Structures are given as C-alpha cells and as structure tokens.
Amino acid sequence: MEARWRAARSITRSYLPPEALPTDFEIRRSLDQIIGADSAAKADDSTRDDQKFQYFLSLLLPLDRVRQDRQSHPEGDVLYHSLQVFELAREHRPWDEDLLQAALLHDVGKGIDPMDHVNAGLAVLRGRITERALWLIENHGLAQRVLDGTAGARARRRLTNSEDADALDILTICDREGRLPGRRVCTAEEAVEYLRQLELDNESSADEADSSVEDTDFTEESWE
C-alpha cells in the first residue's frame, strides 16, 4: 500500500481517496499487458529480420541464370562470382558485417538492370543494409578504376582519404580474385545464414558492452 501512495504522490500532490488507487490485481494485469506488448514487439522485430534475410535470398538466387562476359568473368554466372567474393572477404574480415554484406550483394543489380547494375542494386538494398555497406557497393567500381590507374586524381583522393578505404580495398581485391572457375564456395543460403548469425552476435556483443558500461558508471558520490 505504501508503494502505491508513493507512486501516486509522484504523479500528483492532490488528495486521492483510497478507492482511487489501483488494486494489486489491476497492477498485475497492467504489467502483464505491458510485458505482452513488449514480447509482441520483439516478435515483430524478429519477423522483420527474417524477412530481410529472405529478401537477400530473393535477390541472390536468380543470379545463377545471369551470365557474364567470359573474358572478364571466366567463372561464369553472377551468383557464383558473388559467393566467391563473399568467401574471400570472409577470410579477410569474418567479423565485418558491412563488408560481408557488400561482398555478397554487390552485384544483385545485374539481375535487375545489367546496364546500370550498381544503381539498380543500391535502389533495392537501401533501407535494408547499412549506409557503410551501401557506400562500399556504390564505390567498388570506381575503386577498380583507381586500381587500374584509370580514375581521376580527385576520385583517387576521395577514396584514399575515406575512413573505410581499407574495407573498400579488400572488397575491390576480392571482386577481382573472385573469378576463378571451379573454386569451392558455400551456398547462397549458407552465406545469408552466416550474415544473420553475425548480426545476432554483434547485437549481443553490443548489449553486453552497454551493460558493462552501466555497471562501471561510477558517480562522484560513490567515491566519497
């Protein structure tokens, strides 16, 4: 009862008759409703995540029917190339979620608009992957020209001075090396599942880090 009075006084200083205070049953019922709503919200988040990774698969799987120029892509179809790039990037940075997303999805636009595949890919991925991953995809073609020495000085400086220049270099090299006929790769489903698990692991690590900071957040009073 005392707790109910303290809660009521924190809301209003006016007099409240005893019958105006909620009963224990009403408090428990409200808590159950709040917990139920929170669980539903979490379920919705999980559903959205599942839909996101299913969406990635829907973009990737048709790429096994998209053939490429044999001179520049002797490995064959776009899906096989994308899986090679993903595997190579994972060898370099198995923890870098954005880089691995970019490696796996960098050519999905070829199944939509082969004449402008980068912008087509960005259009269908925007809002589903991070801005950093989008930036890597957007600039991987320009980075190829920088590597060839055919890009202008301004473009070369812009990419070189970027904070993500190292990740872009890795993507560019993996894009070039991911063109080997006969290389063993995982399936598209396995690649997407790796990304899903990596996202869960990174979120869990971030939550643990936040919890650790809260536990060690001493105030000046705690030292007196």
N, C-alpha and C positions, 0 to 999 in steps of 0.2 A: 504493500500500500504506500509506504514512504517513497519508493521509487516512482510510483505513478504521480504523487504530488510534486516531486522534484521536476519530473518531466513537464507537468502542466505549468509549473511556475516559470520554466524556461521559455514557454511559449507566450504566456500572458500573466500579468500581475493582477488581473481582475479576479474577483471571488468566483470559484467554481463549486457548485454543490456536489456532494459525494456521488450522486446518481449520474452526474455528467462525465465522470471518469470512466474509461473503458474497463470492462471486466477482464479477468485473466483469460477467459475463453475468447473474447474478442481480440485480445492482443495476440494470442497464439494463432488465431485464424488469419489475422493480418500478416503475421510473419510467414505463415505457410503460403499465402498468396504471393508475397514478395519473393520467397525462395523459388516458388514455382515459375514465376515470371522470369527470374534470373536464369533458371535452368533452360527455359524455352529459348531465351535469347542466345544462350551458349549453343544450344542445338542448332539454332538458325545460323550462327557463325560457322559451325562445323559443316552444315549443309552447303553454305556458300563456298567454303574451302574445297569441298568435294567437287562442287560444280566447276570451280576454277580449274582444277586439275583434269577433270573430264573435258573441259573446253580445250585445254592444251592438247590433249589426245586427238580431239576432233580436228584440230589444225594440222597435226603431225601425220596422222595415219594416211591421208590421201596423197602425201608427198612421195609415197613409193611408186606412184604412177607418173610422176613428173620427171621426165628425162632431162639430161643436161648435155651440153656440148662435150663431146668425147675428148677434145683437145685439152680443155681446161679442167674437165671433171671426168677423168677416166674411171673413177669408182662407180659411176652410174647414177642412180636416182637421188633425188634431193633428201629423202628420208635417211638413206644410208650415209650420205655425206653429213647430215645433221647429227646423227648418232656418233659418227667418228669424231666430230668436233667436240661434242659433249664429253666423250670418253677421254679425249686428250686434255680438255680443260679440267676435268675432274682429277687427272693425275697431277696437274699443277696446283690447283686450289680446291680440294674437296669440300672445304668449308664455306666457299664464297658463293652464296646463294644467287646473287645478282649475276655474276659471271656465268654460272652454270645455266641459269635461265636464258641468258643471251646466247650462249653457245648452242643450246638445244633448239631455240626458237628463232634464230637469226634469219632463217630463210623461209619461214612459213608463208611469207608474202608471195613466194614463187608459185604457190598453189592457187593464188587469187588473181594476181596481176603480174605475170612474168616480165612485163615491160617496165614496171616500177615497183619491184618487189619489196624494196626497203620501206617505202611509204605505205604500201599496202599492209605490210606486216605490222608497222607501228600503229596503224589505224585499228587493227583488230586486237592488238595487245594492250593498248593504252587503257589504264584503269585496272588492269589485271596483273601487271608486273610493276616493279618499282621504276622510278624515274632514272635511277642509275642504270638499270638493265636496259631501259629504252634508249638511253644515251649510248650505251655500248653498241646496240644494234644499229642505231642511226649512223654511227661514225665508223663502223667496221669496214665499209667500202672505201671511205676516204683514207683510213689507216693503211689499206692495201696500197693505195697510190703513194702515200708517204713512204712506205717500204720500198716501192718500186723507184722512187725518186721522181715521180711524175706529178706530184702535188705541188701547189704553190707554196712559197715561203710562209705566207700568212697562215694557211691551213696547217702547215707543219708546226709552226709555233703554237697555234691554238691547241693542238692535240698534245704536243710535248709538254706544255705547261699545265695541262689538266691534272687534277689530283687523282684521276683514275687512268692516267696514261699507262701505268704498269698493267692494269687489268685489260685495257684495250690492246696492248701489245700481245698479251697472252692469247686473247681471242683472235687476233689477226694471224698469229703464227699457227694456232690450232686450225683456223679456217684454211690455211694453205696446206697444212700437213694432213688434214682430214680428207684426203682424196686418193687413198690407197686401195686399189682393188683387192678384195679378199681379206681385209682387216676384220678381225673379230670384234663385234660390238654387242652391247646389250639391246634388248628390245625397247621400243618406244614406251611400252607400259612400265618396264623396269626403270627407265630414265625418269619418267614422270613420278613414279613412286619414290625414287631417291630424292627428288625435289620436295615432295610432300613431307617426307620424313625429316629432311634437313630443315624445312620451315618449322616443323614442330620442335625439333631440337633447339633451334636458335631462339624460338619464343620461350622455351623452358629455361634456357640459359639466361635470357634477359630478365625473366621473372625472378630467378634466383639471385641475380646481381642486384636487382631493385630491392629484394628482401634483405640482402646483406647490407646494403647502404642504409636502409631503415634501421636495422639492428645496431649499427655503429654510429648513428647520427646523434652524438652526444651534444647536449646544450651546455652553456657555460655553468648553469646551476648544478649540473651533475658532477662538476669538478670541485664544487665548493664544500 
